[in-house]
Amino acid sequence: MIKPVDLYCWHFMSYPHLAPDFDQTNDTGWVTVPNSLWDKQKSRGLLREYIDQLVYASEIGFDGMVLNEHHQNIYGLMPSPNIIAAALAHATKKGRIVVLGNLLPLHANPLRVAEEYAMLDNMCDGRLVAGFAPGSGPETFNYDVPSAPSREQFWEAVDLIRRAWTQPGPFAYEGKHYPLRYVNPWPQPTQDPHPPIWIPSGRSKGTLREIAKHGYCYFLSSRSHGSATAKSQRLFEQVLGEYGQRYEPHRMGILMSVVVGETDKEAQEMGKEGIWYFLKNCLKGHQRREGRQLTYGPGVPYIPSSEWGDFLRTTDPTTPLLGDTEDWDDLQRSASILVGSPETIYQRLRSLLELAPVGNLLLQFHLGNMDNAFARKSMHLFATQVAPRLREDSIRIFGEKYPYLADAKVAEVVK
């Protein structure tokens, strides 16, 4: 059975009330950005508005809603995405709820995450996707968590959570970082054996091996798409082969931002303010070379010594980042934020699937301080005029590239 591409609505819940001169008067939007800039009156109802946008995504036919965990920045106002997920579990009846993901080294005991995810899976009647991430540069500073041992902690925490969901308790867990006398969480997840597990990563072969070995879904954590995405997809396919597994498109996902208008001109005109607010403010100190960088530095995020040489050989520190975008042509070349009519967006995404057959597209529609009404219009145009054609074409694309999918009963992505 060949499944069509799954289309998710991802919301970062950025802070939209910065002064017009923020970029000129502040050196970063991350970690040290003063929380005195939070306007309590203007922000009343903000998170409810964002939650309602995700509920709307469920109502108009998206395959799921995506949340993630960020701390102390204007880019994402979800230090606890599980709280947002609980609201969605109550307010929606369909669509997966993807938490991508809880940053495990920041949580004192991963058993608490296992319990909260199990609660969420019960609350949403088995629609949860459990994402786990080690965290990156800013979390190292936010929570004063050493970067180097965080990867070892992370994989031990994932192992503990998975065993807590599948191994009858109580049992003792003799971990290096999390030794526990009793592992016996109540409730257990609704899904059997447990919710699908997604792991975001760059292009670390070591991480891809762990994902492949355990049957998880690989989410490419990148803001640039095109040939680099295809390269990552082929690398993951190769790694799966090393473990005797065949690539299946729904074992991989990517993030993109999409702004849809009735015409290319309307999409640019209506989306311009939110897009450039996002690029220049929300990405300052993160995906911009300008500004105080607290999301990257020596040893932050941690790169295994075995991969450090490859990193030095293939990384050009002068390469512009997404936030360095200066004009529409520049933005188009990055292939990270797609702006245009339904036909334009359809053609761009279909071409991407031809290049990199990935089964999970996680799409950000609200950017920066984008108007609520336009964000919803963009989502509706996509759901009604892009998604049906893309799903139909994806079946053909996946079938042509991987004919064995038609002969095998493919499992619903991860174990």
Secondary structure, DSSP 4 states (H G I P E B T S, - for coil): -PPPPEEEEE---------TTHHHH-S-SBSSS-GGG--TTTTTTHHHHHHHHHHHHHHTT-SEEEE----SBSS---S-HHHHHHHHHHH-SSSEEEEEEEEGGGSS-HHHHHHHHHHHHHHTTS-EEEEEE---HHHHHHTT--STTHHHHHHHHHHHHHHHHHS-SSEEE--SS--EEEE--SSPPSSSS---EEEEESS-HHHHHHHHHHTPEEEE--S--SHHHHHHHHHHHHHHHHTT----GGGEEEEEEEEE-SSHHHHHHHHHHHHHHIIIIITTTTS-SSS---S-BTTBS---HHHHHHHHHH--TTS--GGG--SHHHHHHHTSEEEE-HHHHHHHHHHHHHHS--SEEEEE---TT--HHHHHHHHHHIIIIIHHHHHHHHHHHHHHH-GGGGTS---SS--
